Amino acid sequence: MAEAALSFLLQTLKDLGVEILNSHKNADKESRGLQKDLKILQAKLEDAAAASSVSRRKEFKVWENRIREAVYEAEDLIEDFATQELAHGRLIRFQPKKIDLAARLNEFRGKIKSFLQDPNILNFSQAPSSSTLTRSDDSTKKTRQVISYFFSLFFTYRKVPKDVKSFASYVCVQLLPDSDKTVVGFEDEIEKLIANLSNDDIPRIEVISITGMIGVGKTTVAWKIFLDPRIEHVFLTRIWIVVSQEYKAKNIYLTILKSFANQDLSNMTDEELANKSKYYLSTMKFLLVVDDVWTKGAWDDIKMALPMTKGSGKVLMTSRSAAVANYAKTHKPPHHLRFLKPQESMELLRYVVYGNRHDWPEDSIAIGLSISEKTGGLPLAIVVIGGVLKEKIDPPESRYHEWLEVDRRTKEYLMMEDTEKNMKKMIEVSYDAIPYSLRDCFLYFGVFPNNMEICAWKLTRLWIAEGFIKDEDGLDLSLEDVAVENLKELIRRNLVIVVKRSRRGGVKTCRVHDMVREFCKIKAKEEEFFQLISRATTQGDFIPNVENIHKFHRISIHSDALDFLKGNQKGPLTRSFLCFAKHESNVNASSLKSIVKAFERLRILEVSLIKFPKYDRKLIKLNHLRYISLAAGDNFKSLPESIASVWSLQTIIIDTSHHTFKIKADVVELRRLRHVKTKAGIVFSCRKKGEPNKNLQTLYSLSADICKDGEFLSKTPNLQTLGVCGDLTSLVDSTCFKNLNYLTEMKMTKLSEGPLVRFLADANFPPRLKILTLSATNLEWSYMRTLGCLPHLEVLKLKDNAFKGDEWEVFLFDFCKLQYLHIDRSNLLMWIAEDGSLRKLTYLYLNNCDRLHAVPISLAKTLQTLEMSCVPRSALQSAERIREEKITRNWGELKLKI
């Protein structure tokens, strides 16, 4: 949209920095005037978008597209100018055409003034808004506050936030967003299905299917059953798999095997994985939930992994296709899920709007009943419309009229008989109600494959690189914080579903409902926001016709990208190239050349399933890149020094199997770099003098060798997440971490032979460390006293024999803030914890602790969840004693996962 393009242009101007503009006085003067004009245009554009009537929406889009194209032209100009300046500074080897920035900015200011004088902008702003759900005054004010920050004149560095949310990883699947897995309605349906699953009359695998139309609640009902204590009691092994339309059989088998095997099995063939899954499942009683199966072929692939004739498990399948459900059934016919009853619909709508806070306000019961009746008992429709009503609860004096307007629009959209079209129109009601600045973030979900579990960390970095995220004026928030808040807002509005949460409550992965994704695709096509490209068959033509690629600003490929590139494509306008192929592929020299030749202005290259033999010098010509994610081949062991010429690079993600990975550019040259992620130990160049890199927040993982003298870390003072791997012995006396005042998350992995005989003193850890992971360090348990003294530690993960020895004693006041403890692969025998230690521990995870005698009873008061796998019977019995102790002392329930 034009608003995002304007924001991106302003951010680009800001990124040039005062050191460049000071040497071009006329350009500096023109840029100041341009920012002032852009501020006016952006505010008017936002008001026009909110006020334009449905009847004039097409006219508005034409006008908005004209602005966007002009802004893109200005972006190209400014980025070329930055490249010119870098070339002049001898950071790159080629000289682009000389640009008179002042003259060109003056020319662009003339275009902006013409837009401001266009009578259409006044007409749109004054258009009747009675048929449009507008945002509240507070929302508009907040949006303008966000916009205004961009007009503070060009700062080289942003102020770093005092506190940044970073989260440890943990799985918590949640089908109803932010609902604590509460399910309203369908109680009778759930009871029938649980009874069928618990029936042991049939001595072999039984398949039970749930069918029904999209949005009726199949997945939600299956999830409720999956979590039911009666099911947990009957099936000690329970596995959840999302299949969807675009699936990989290999991923299905690997998901099953995660429950049984700890080793990496990704190199095995599909057939080998299926047979291995079949073997493990044949030895136990299990429940396998396969959600969203589209085709008979998909069921055949799943069936390959099941011991159909000699197993003692149950399969619960959801599918919108009755034909697929009948094809998969064994004995019982598919269970067709009904719509919600009127009372259930009303209760679900109340829950979505108010949660557990209170009942309907008296003056809104009639409207609530009217709206819930119009949804026809379709849960997805109720959740989406409820998200709109929730935004209009306050102030109470205007609630009635706001809700009446929602009721009227819902009625308009439900005039059609086609249920799916009705649903899309309801989503549009919710879309129209979200702030203008959030719409690009929402539509971006359409670039991902159907039912894909989207990494929230990656998603928010992509949003930032796309220019969707703007600094919050006066709130001391980083771009990453604002992006996370945007994601939370979309979740709160019931447009995005949380799939996994971190131990500290953050969103780890998310997705959108199929119908919501379909809406994003349709709306994106209208807005010319992105273009999906795929093949109907393996050898078929690409859809849409690739001859139109020159029109697209963002391309998302859901097929083999290398085949796509063979056509010598040319995308002069393309800013983003994303590939979500089903299989990994290797790029060759000609394909690499095609990427550079076809997409000269790329900002985003997301090709994590394409393996590059090396970072070819051709890629350096993509000097506008802000985000790059790719896989490294056997000879791809470094990034060259010339990577510094990619002047606006923010995020680097490299998937590699090497132990170390070199970045030959000096960290002080990569001034705008914010995040580097790879499993290898990163070795940065650290030769040059200069100002520290204050933007760098994530380094994962850094080679231990580069940390030794502290010089490198002194150049990255604002790190928030740090991984360190390699020979940790040289760091035990180091003070290199103690001055990292913003570091909240740290992982240390030892890759050298032999145990660590000593460890860091508590005073040498980062002062605000909240999350710590240790792996393969083989320390004596006595060194846990050091960790117990860390004042802010909330999450501690000990993996692969991080500590060794028979006994661990936790003393009074140790780990005063620790909430989550994870111990994986340990030879610990006796664990003693004094009363008063670990007094905030709520979650304990124990895996492969095959000698552990017992879990301390002193943990009973605060412990809420205990997850155990591969532990002795005596440890399991101690867990039961903890549960009984909590009940006896009225300390609440213990959720025990075995």
TIFI-434351 format. One record per residue (C-alpha): x, y, z. Coordinates in steps of 0.05 Angstrom, whole numbers. Each point is the difference from the previous one (the first is absolute). Example, Ala and Ser with C-alpha at 12.3 -4.5 7.8 and 13.67 -1.06 7.14 Angstrom:
<nodes>
     c1     c2     c3
    246    -90    156
     27     69    -13
</nodes>
This chain:
<nodes>
     c1     c2     c3
      0      0      0
     21     72    -10
      4     14     75
     52    -55     10
     39     24    -61
      2     71     29
     25    -27     66
     53    -41    -34
     23     61    -39
      6     40     63
     39    -55     35
     47     -5    -60
     13     75      4
     14     -8     74
     48    -58    -13
     43     43    -45
     25     34     64
     23     70     14
     71    -16    -22
    -23     -7    -72
    -50     57     -4
     45     50     35
     46     -2    -60
    -58     16    -47
    -30     64     28
    -52     10    -55
    -21    -72      5
     -7      6     75
    -45     61     -9
    -43    -35    -51
     -6    -62     42
    -25     41     59
    -53     32    -43
    -18    -68    -29
    -10    -30     68
    -47     57     18
    -41    -12    -63
     -1    -75     11
    -25     10     71
    -60     38    -26
    -13    -49    -56
      5    -61     46
    -50     30     50
    -49     18    -56
      8    -68    -32
    -17    -34     66
    -61     44     11
    -23    -13    -71
      7    -75      8
    -42      1     64
    -54     45    -28
     -8    -24    -72
    -66    -34    -13
     -8    -70    -28
    -27     30    -65
     63     42     -9
     51    -52     22
     22    -17    -71
     12     74    -15
     40      6     64
     43    -60    -19
     17     30    -68
     22     64     34
     38    -38     54
     37    -42    -53
     23     64    -35
     31     24     65
     32    -67     13
     33     -4    -69
     28     70      9
     28    -19     68
     32    -62    -28
     34     43    -52
     27     45     55
     24    -60     40
     40    -24    -60
     31     69     -7
     21      4     72
     27    -71      3
     41     13    -63
     27     63     32
     21    -39     62
     36    -51    -45
     35     58    -35
     25     28     67
     25    -68     22
     36     -8    -65
     32     68     10
     23    -24     68
     33    -60    -35
    -43    -52     35
    -21    -29    -67
     37     -8    -65
    -48     30    -51
    -25     71    -10
    -73      9    -17
    -24     58    -41
     12     67     36
    -65     25     32
    -18     72     16
    -41    -16     61
    -22     71     15
    -30     10    -69
    -34    -68      0
    -30     11     69
    -26     67    -22
    -33    -34    -60
    -32    -51     46
    -25     54     47
    -37     28    -59
    -36    -66     -9
    -19     -3     74
    -27     71     -3
    -43    -19    -60
    -30    -57     41
    -14     47     57
    -35     48    -47
    -40    -56    -33
    -75     14     15
    -10    -76      8
     36      1     67
    -51     50     27
    -58    -38    -30
     23    -66     29
     12     30     69
    -70     30      0
    -35    -62    -27
    -56    -27     44
     25    -51     49
    -65    -29     26
      9    -63    -39
     72     -8     20
     25    -26     67
     51     53     20
     51     -1     54
     -8     36     65
     32     67     13
     50    -33     47
     21    -48    -55
      9     57    -50
     40     40     51
     45    -60     14
     12    -11    -75
     19     73    -10
     47     -5     59
     34    -58    -36
      4     40    -64
     28     62     33
     63    -34     23
     25     -5    -71
      6     73     -6
     53     10     52
     60     17    -43
     49    -54    -22
     30    -35     60
     54    -51    -14
    -20    -44     58
    -64    -12     39
     -3      1     75
      1    -72     23
    -58    -23     44
     11     -9     74
    -35    -67      1
    -11    -46    -59
    -44    -61     -1
     37    -63    -21
    -28    -67     11
     22    -72     11
    -33    -52    -43
    -54    -47     21
    -60    -32    -32
    -71     18     18
    -49    -11    -57
    -60     45      6
    -56     -2    -51
    -41     55     30
     45     62      4
     14     26     70
    -55    -43     29
     36    -48     47
    -27    -55    -45
    -72     14     22
    -51    -32    -47
    -72     24      0
    -54    -48    -24
      3    -69    -32
      1    -34     69
    -45    -56    -25
     41    -10    -63
     65     -4     40
    -29    -51     48
    -21    -46    -58
     68      3    -32
     37    -12     66
    -44    -61     13
     17    -28    -70
     74     12     10
      1    -32     69
    -35    -63    -25
     48    -59     -2
    -46    -50    -33
     39      1    -66
     69    -32      7
     33     40    -56
      7     72    -23
    -65     38     -8
     -9     64    -39
    -53     50     23
    -13     60    -44
    -30     68     14
    -28     35    -62
    -35     66    -12
      6     65    -38
     57     49      8
     -4     40     65
    -49    -47     35
     50    -19     55
     29    -67    -20
     70     17     23
    -24     32     65
    -42    -62     18
     59    -46    -16
     46     42     44
    -49     -1     58
     -2    -76     -5
     76     -3     -6
      7     37     67
    -56    -36     37
     27    -34     64
    -37    -65    -17
     36     -3    -67
     66     16     34
    -12    -59     47
    -17    -50    -54
     53     22    -50
     68     14     31
     27     15    -70
    -39     54    -37
     24     33    -64
    -29     59    -37
     14     12    -74
    -26     55    -45
     -3    -25    -72
    -34     55    -42
     -3      6    -76
     74     11     -9
     35    -54     40
     63    -42     -1
     -5    -73     17
     70      2     30
    -20     54     49
    -59    -42     23
     45    -59     14
     52     43     35
    -54     30     45
    -22    -69     21
     72    -22     14
     15     61     43
    -39    -35     55
     47    -59      0
     69     18    -30
     47     56     21
     49     -7    -58
     -2     37    -66
    -38    -43    -50
     -7     51    -56
     48    -38    -46
    -44    -62     -2
    -46    -14    -59
    -75      7      6
     -9    -75     -1
     52    -11     55
    -33     53     43
    -69    -30    -11
     24    -70     19
     35     27     62
    -64     36     21
    -40    -63    -12
     47    -40     44
     -3     48     59
    -76      8     -3
     -9    -76     -2
     30     -6     69
    -48     46     38
    -70     27      9
     -3     68    -33
    -45     55    -25
     19     33    -65
    -38     63    -19
      7     18    -74
    -31     69    -11
    -24     28    -67
      9    -58    -49
    -20     24    -69
     10    -60    -47
     -2    -76     -2
     73      2    -21
     17     36     64
    -35    -54     40
     38    -53    -38
     66     33     19
    -21      2     74
    -23    -72     -2
     70    -21    -22
     25     17     70
    -55    -37     38
      0    -73     22
    -72    -10    -25
     -5    -74     13
     35     -9     67
     -1     67     34
    -40     19     62
     -8     74    -13
    -53     47    -25
      2     53    -54
    -44     62      4
     -3     35    -67
    -31     66    -21
    -18     15    -71
    -48     47    -36
     -9    -54    -53
    -52    -54     16
     30    -42    -57
     68      0     33
    -30    -16     68
    -39    -59    -28
     63    -24    -37
     40     -1     65
    -53    -31     46
     10    -69     29
    -65    -17     36
    -39     60     24
    -28     50    -50
     29     71      1
    -27     47     53
    -31     61    -34
      8     60     46
    -63     41      8
     -5     76      4
     -5     33     69
    -68      5     31
    -28     70     12
     17      0     74
     70    -26    -15
     10     54    -53
    -20     54     49
     46    -28     54
     59     -5    -48
    -10     72    -23
     -3     23     73
     64    -38     16
     37     29    -61
    -20     71     18
      5     -2     76
     38    -63     19
    -17    -22     70
     -9     71     26
    -76      8      1
    -65    -12    -36
    -31     41    -56
    -17     72     17
    -75      7      3
     -3     51    -56
     39    -45    -48
    -34    -68      9
    -49     10    -57
     55     22    -48
     45    -57     21
    -57    -49    -11
    -14     30    -69
     73     -5    -21
      9    -71     26
    -63    -23    -37
     27     30    -65
     64    -42      4
    -42    -63     -9
     37    -35     57
     67      0    -38
     54      7     54
     52     34    -45
    -51     54    -19
    -16     11     74
     74      6     18
     14     49    -56
    -60     45     13
     13     -5     75
     69     28    -13
    -32     62    -30
    -50      9     57
     57     -7     51
     33     62    -28
    -65     40     11
    -16    -16     73
     24     68     25
    -23     53     10
    -67    -30     23
    -40     60    -23
     18    -14    -73
      1    -76      3
    -73     -9    -18
      5     40    -65
     67    -30    -19
    -27    -71      9
    -63     18    -37
     43     19    -60
     36    -67      4
    -67    -35      2
    -24     38    -61
     63    -16    -41
     -3    -73     21
    -72     -2    -25
     21     31    -67
     54    -51    -11
    -44    -59     19
    -52     16    -54
     37    -50    -45
    -13    -75      6
     72    -21    -12
     29    -14     69
     73      7    -20
    -14     68    -33
    -37     21     63
     61    -20     42
     47     41    -43
    -45     60      6
      0     -8     76
     76     -1     -1
     -3     64    -41
    -41     32     56
     57    -17     48
     53     23    -51
    -34     67     -9
      1     10     75
     76    -10     10
     46     61     -1
     26     20    -69
     71    -11     24
    -15    -73     18
    -31    -21    -66
     65    -15    -37
     23    -44     59
    -66    -38     -4
     -1     -9    -75
     72    -26      2
    -25    -65     30
    -25    -17    -70
     71     -9    -27
      9    -63     43
    -25    -69    -20
    -67    -25     25
      2    -22     73
     74     16      6
     24      8     72
     34     68     -7
     59     18     44
    -18     65     36
     73     21      5
      9     -5    -75
    -68     31    -15
     14     62     40
     69      9    -31
    -31     -6    -69
    -51     53     19
     56     46     21
     40    -12    -64
    -63     13    -42
     -8     67     34
    -67    -16     34
     25     17     70
      9     70     27
     33     27     63
    -47     18     57
     11     73     18
     20      9     73
    -13    -72     21
     73    -24     -3
    -18    -61    -40
     43    -34    -53
    -26    -17    -68
     -2    -72     23
    -43     18     60
    -49     38    -45
     -3    -60    -47
    -15    -47     58
    -55     47     24
    -29      0    -71
     -2    -75      0
    -33     -1     69
    -52     49    -25
    -18    -45    -59
     -4    -59     47
    -44     40     48
    -46     16    -58
     -7    -75    -14
     31      5    -70
     63    -39     17
      5    -65     40
     56    -14     49
     29    -70    -11
     59     -1     48
     19     46     58
     66     10     35
     11    -15     73
     -7     75     15
    -66      5    -37
     24     29    -66
    -25    -23    -68
     48    -51    -29
    -39    -23    -61
    -67     19    -29
    -45    -11    -60
    -65     24    -31
    -63    -39    -15
     -7    -24    -72
    -58     48    -12
     39     59     28
     60    -18    -44
    -46     -4    -61
    -27     70     18
     72     26      4
     15    -28    -69
    -62     32    -31
     11     67     34
     74     -1    -19
    -18    -10    -73
    -47     60      4
     54     42     33
     56    -27    -45
     34    -15     65
     33    -67    -17
     -5    -56    -52
      0    -74     15
     31    -45    -53
     -9    -75     -2
    -10    -59    -46
    -63    -42     -7
     45    -61    -14
     74    -14      6
     12     13    -74
    -58     47    -12
      0     74    -17
     10     51     55
    -62     35     24
     -9     58    -13
     37      9    -65
     71     20     16
      1     48    -58
    -34     49     48
     56     -3     51
     22     71    -17
    -62     26     35
     13    -33     67
     32     33     61
     -1    -63     43
      5    -71    -26
    -14    -62     42
     15    -66    -35
    -32    -64     25
     34    -45    -51
     71    -13    -22
     32     69     -5
     57    -24    -43
    -48    -23    -55
    -32     68      5
     67     35     -9
     17    -40    -63
    -48     43    -39
     47     60      3
    -50     41     38
      5     75      8
    -31     35     60
     25     72      2
    -53     18     53
      9    -62     43
     22     17     71
    -13    -67     34
     14    -71    -24
    -25    -54     46
      2    -75    -14
    -39    -53     39
     15    -62    -43
    -17    -69     26
     70    -26     -9
     71     25      9
     38     16    -64
     70     21    -20
     11     64    -38
     48     -1    -59
     40     56    -33
    -53     15    -53
    -56      4     52
     42     45     44
     13     46    -59
    -75      0    -15
    -18     24     70
     48     59     -5
    -18     17    -71
    -76     -6     10
     -7     35     67
     51     56      5
    -39     37     55
    -13    -57     47
     -6     18     73
    -22    -68     25
     28    -67    -22
    -35    -55     40
     25    -65    -32
     16    -43     61
    -14    -65    -39
     49     18    -56
     71    -21     13
     53     47    -27
     70    -29    -16
     31     65     25
    -17     74      7
     17     17    -71
     26     70    -16
    -60      8    -46
    -45      5     62
     39     61     24
    -33     38    -57
    -66     -7     39
     24     59     41
    -70     19     24
    -11    -64     40
    -27      9     70
    -16    -73     15
     32    -64    -25
    -15    -72     20
     31    -58    -37
     33    -69      9
     76     -8     -6
     31    -55    -42
     63    -39     16
     46     55    -26
    -40     58     28
     41     16     62
      2     76      1
    -29     67    -22
     51     44    -36
     25     67     23
    -40     33    -56
    -64    -18     37
     11     68     34
    -22     33    -65
    -71    -26     13
    -11     64     38
    -69    -13     29
      8    -73     20
    -40    -14     64
     -8    -76      6
     44    -58    -20
    -24    -72      9
     46    -56    -25
    -19    -73      7
     67    -37      2
     29    -65     26
     70     28     10
     28     10     70
     24     71    -16
    -22     54    -49
     41     62    -17
    -27     69    -14
     60     36    -28
    -30     70      3
     14     38     64
    -58      6     47
      8     76      3
    -11      4    -76
    -67    -37      3
    -31     58     37
    -73    -18    -13
      8    -75     14
    -49    -20     55
     -3    -76      0
     46    -57    -21
    -24    -72      9
     36    -65    -16
     15    -65     36
     75      8    -13
     49     40     42
      4     68    -34
     69     30     -9
     -5     74    -15
     56     44    -24
     19     49     55
     58     41    -27
    -26     70    -11
    -10     57     48
    -64     38      2
    -65     11     37
    -32    -63     29
    -56    -34    -37
    -58     21     44
    -54    -32    -44
     24    -73      7
    -48    -38     46
      6    -74    -18
     64    -40    -11
    -15    -74     -2
     49    -32      6
     67     34     10
     65    -39      1
     30     -3     70
     68     19    -28
    -23     70    -21
    -25     14     71
     66    -12     35
     28     70      6
    -67     36      1
     19     47    -58
    -55    -26    -46
    -56      2     52
     21     71     19
    -21     19    -71
    -69    -31      9
    -23     30     66
    -75     -6    -12
     -5    -75    -12
    -63    -31     27
      7    -73    -22
     67    -35     -4
     21    -71    -15
     72    -21     13
     28    -67    -24
     68    -33     -6
     55     -8     52
    -29     35     61
     62    -14     43
     32     67    -20
    -61     38     26
     -3    -24     72
     41     59     25
    -26     49    -51
    -38     63     18
    -23     11    -72
    -74    -11     15
     -8     43     62
     -8     66    -38
    -55    -25    -46
    -53     38     37
    -57    -16    -48
     13    -75     -7
    -59    -40     26
      9    -67    -36
     64    -42     -6
     17    -70    -23
     68    -32     10
     18    -65    -37
     66    -35     10
     27    -34    -63
     70    -18     25
     22    -65     33
      1    -10     76
    -40     32     56
      3     72     23
     39     -2     66
    -23     70     20
    -55     48    -19
    -15     75     -3
     -8     36     66
    -70     28     10
     27     71     -4
     26    -13    -70
    -68    -17    -29
    -41     53    -35
    -34     40     56
    -72     -7    -27
      2    -72    -25
    -68    -33      1
      8    -61    -45
     60    -46      1
     12    -65    -38
     62    -43     12
     16    -60    -44
     54    -54      4
     40     39     52
      9    -60     48
      7     44     61
     -2    -25     72
    -68     12     34
     35     44     51
      4     55    -53
    -75      6      2
     10     45     61
     28     52    -49
    -63     -3    -43
    -43      1     62
     28     69     17
    -21     32    -66
    -52     51     24
    -45      2    -62
      4    -71    -27
    -70    -25    -19
     14    -56    -50
     56    -52      5
     12    -56    -50
     52    -53     13
     11    -45    -61
     45    -57    -20
     35    -11     67
      9     74     16
     14    -24     71
     26    -67     24
      4    -36     66
    -44    -39     49
    -27     55     45
    -27     71     -8
    -19     39     62
    -39     65     -6
      7     47     59
    -46     51     32
    -13     61    -44
     34    -31    -61
    -35     15    -67
    -46     51     31
    -34     18    -66
      6    -64    -40
    -67    -20    -30
     19    -53    -51
     53    -55      7
     18    -48    -57
     48    -59     12
     13    -45    -60
     50    -58      0
     30     -1     69
     31    -54     45
    -27     34     63
    -18    -49     55
    -21     40     62
    -32     68     -3
     -9     37     66
    -34     67      6
     -7     39     65
    -66     33     17
      3     71    -26
     42    -16    -61
    -30      1    -70
    -59     35     31
    -28     26    -66
      9    -63    -42
    -64    -15    -36
     22    -46    -58
     50    -58      4
     21    -40    -61
     40    -64      9
     23    -44    -58
     50    -57     -3
     17      5     73
      3    -76      6
     34     -2     70
    -42     54     35
    -29    -29     64
    -52     53     16
    -24     71    -11
      5     41     65
    -66      4     37
     18     72     20
    -18     22    -71
    -74    -18     12
    -24     69     22
     15     38    -65
      8    -54    -53
    -58      1    -49
     25    -44    -57
     47    -59      2
     20    -32    -66
     40    -65      4
     28    -47    -53
     49    -58      6
      6      3     76
      0    -58     51
    -64    -25     33
     22     30     67
      1     69    -31
    -70    -10    -28
    -24    -21     69
     31     63     30
    -40     40    -50
    -64    -33     25
     19     18     71
      9     73    -20
    -69     -1    -32
    -31    -29     64
     37     50     43
    -28     58    -41
    -71    -27      7
      7    -13     75
     27     70     14
    -48     34    -48
     57     26    -44
    -37    -12    -65
      7    -55    -52
     64    -27    -31
     -3    -12    -75
     41    -63    -10
     24    -17    -70
     33    -68     -7
</nodes>
